[in-house]
């Protein structure tokens, strides 16, 4: 008579999900150094220290900007030679 060991499965460990962000259409106010956009949770206005650089990145964007609320960062994907998917550029925003 042979003994068989039952096969028990361990719970699958998954890596924490990284937020891909919320697609937004930001508007930049140069005079107030502010960024405004709409998300499913409502209207948001934040300050930025780089309004000019953000506006330039938005003009070179190859896909919608993404707001990552966990990081307080607006990510803009800009065109880059030799990189088909583009290059992500992050802008830290602060409460306005």
Residue, then its C-alpha position, 0 to 999 in steps of 0.5 A: x500500500x502506498x501513501x499519497x501526500x495530498x497536494x495543497x496549494x498555497x494562496x497566490x501572492x500577488x504584487x501590489x497593483x501599481x496605479x496606472x492613473x486616471x486619464x485627464x485633460x489638464x488646463x494650465x493657468x500660467x498667471x496662478x501657476x495652477x493646473x485644473x482637471x476633471x476626474x470621476x470624483x470631481x473638479x480638481x485644482x492644484x499648484x505647480x512649480x513648472x507651468x511652462x514645462x508642463x504646457x510644453x509637455x502637453x503640446x508634445x503628448x502622444x496620449x492623454x495625461x494621467x493623474x496619479x492621486x497616490x503620488x500627487x503626480x501628473x504624468x504626461x507621455x511625450x514623443x521620443x525618437x526611437x521609443x515607440x511608446x514615448x517617454x513619461x514625464x512626471x510633474x508633482x502637483x501640490x494643494x492649491 
